[in-house]
Amino acid sequence: MERQQNIENILSSFDNIQRANARPFMYTRVMARFQKEENNVWSRVSAFVARPIVALVTLVVVISINYLIIKSDDAAQNNNSITTTSTFNSVTDILQSDNFISAVNNYESTP
């Protein structure tokens, strides 16, 4: 019974509801505030950056710079490996030379 009374009270509270009315010239005030903020420097910068073409150009520039950095690192590593390999080959050529082996054998055979 008490529960039913609570439900009745809640439903009857909706009987006298009226539409809310805005203060006079509210729309004009809101629109004037929007236009005033639009002249701000940061709003113009954010509007420029928010354009799709700016985002696309920025993405292309970042990917291009990344590609160039990776390509230069690969070229530097290839130059290092080529230098190391060519130095190593020349040392092994000297050590495996017949003249070097003959010289070592002659040195060991002399008392």
Secondary structure as a PSIPRED ss2 file (coil, helix, strand):
# PSIPRED VFORMAT (PSIPRED V4.0)

   1 M C   1.000  0.000  0.000
   2 E H   0.000  1.000  0.000
   3 R H   0.000  1.000  0.000
   4 Q H   0.000  1.000  0.000
   5 Q H   0.000  1.000  0.000
   6 N H   0.000  1.000  0.000
   7 I H   0.000  1.000  0.000
   8 E H   0.000  1.000  0.000
   9 N H   0.000  1.000  0.000
  10 I H   0.000  1.000  0.000
  11 L H   0.000  1.000  0.000
  12 S H   0.000  1.000  0.000
  13 S C   1.000  0.000  0.000
  14 F C   1.000  0.000  0.000
  15 D C   1.000  0.000  0.000
  16 N C   1.000  0.000  0.000
  17 I C   1.000  0.000  0.000
  18 Q C   1.000  0.000  0.000
  19 R C   1.000  0.000  0.000
  20 A C   1.000  0.000  0.000
  21 N C   1.000  0.000  0.000
  22 A C   1.000  0.000  0.000
  23 R C   1.000  0.000  0.000
  24 P C   1.000  0.000  0.000
  25 F C   1.000  0.000  0.000
  26 M H   0.000  1.000  0.000
  27 Y H   0.000  1.000  0.000
  28 T H   0.000  1.000  0.000
  29 R H   0.000  1.000  0.000
  30 V H   0.000  1.000  0.000
  31 M H   0.000  1.000  0.000
  32 A H   0.000  1.000  0.000
  33 R H   0.000  1.000  0.000
  34 F H   0.000  1.000  0.000
  35 Q H   0.000  1.000  0.000
  36 K H   0.000  1.000  0.000
  37 E H   0.000  1.000  0.000
  38 E H   0.000  1.000  0.000
  39 N C   1.000  0.000  0.000
  40 N C   1.000  0.000  0.000
  41 V H   0.000  1.000  0.000
  42 W H   0.000  1.000  0.000
  43 S H   0.000  1.000  0.000
  44 R H   0.000  1.000  0.000
  45 V H   0.000  1.000  0.000
  46 S H   0.000  1.000  0.000
  47 A H   0.000  1.000  0.000
  48 F H   0.000  1.000  0.000
  49 V H   0.000  1.000  0.000
  50 A C   1.000  0.000  0.000
  51 R C   1.000  0.000  0.000
  52 P H   0.000  1.000  0.000
  53 I H   0.000  1.000  0.000
  54 V H   0.000  1.000  0.000
  55 A H   0.000  1.000  0.000
  56 L H   0.000  1.000  0.000
  57 V H   0.000  1.000  0.000
  58 T H   0.000  1.000  0.000
  59 L H   0.000  1.000  0.000
  60 V H   0.000  1.000  0.000
  61 V H   0.000  1.000  0.000
  62 V H   0.000  1.000  0.000
  63 I H   0.000  1.000  0.000
  64 S H   0.000  1.000  0.000
  65 I H   0.000  1.000  0.000
  66 N H   0.000  1.000  0.000
  67 Y H   0.000  1.000  0.000
  68 L H   0.000  1.000  0.000
  69 I H   0.000  1.000  0.000
  70 I H   0.000  1.000  0.000
  71 K H   0.000  1.000  0.000
  72 S H   0.000  1.000  0.000
  73 D H   0.000  1.000  0.000
  74 D H   0.000  1.000  0.000
  75 A H   0.000  1.000  0.000
  76 A H   0.000  1.000  0.000
  77 Q H   0.000  1.000  0.000
  78 N H   0.000  1.000  0.000
  79 N H   0.000  1.000  0.000
  80 N H   0.000  1.000  0.000
  81 S H   0.000  1.000  0.000
  82 I H   0.000  1.000  0.000
  83 T H   0.000  1.000  0.000
  84 T H   0.000  1.000  0.000
  85 T H   0.000  1.000  0.000
  86 S H   0.000  1.000  0.000
  87 T H   0.000  1.000  0.000
  88 F H   0.000  1.000  0.000
  89 N H   0.000  1.000  0.000
  90 S H   0.000  1.000  0.000
  91 V H   0.000  1.000  0.000
  92 T H   0.000  1.000  0.000
  93 D H   0.000  1.000  0.000
  94 I H   0.000  1.000  0.000
  95 L H   0.000  1.000  0.000
  96 Q C   1.000  0.000  0.000
  97 S C   1.000  0.000  0.000
  98 D H   0.000  1.000  0.000
  99 N H   0.000  1.000  0.000
 100 F H   0.000  1.000  0.000
 101 I H   0.000  1.000  0.000
 102 S H   0.000  1.000  0.000
 103 A H   0.000  1.000  0.000
 104 V H   0.000  1.000  0.000
 105 N H   0.000  1.000  0.000
 106 N H   0.000  1.000  0.000
 107 Y H   0.000  1.000  0.000
 108 E H   0.000  1.000  0.000
 109 S H   0.000  1.000  0.000
 110 T C   1.000  0.000  0.000
 111 P C   1.000  0.000  0.000
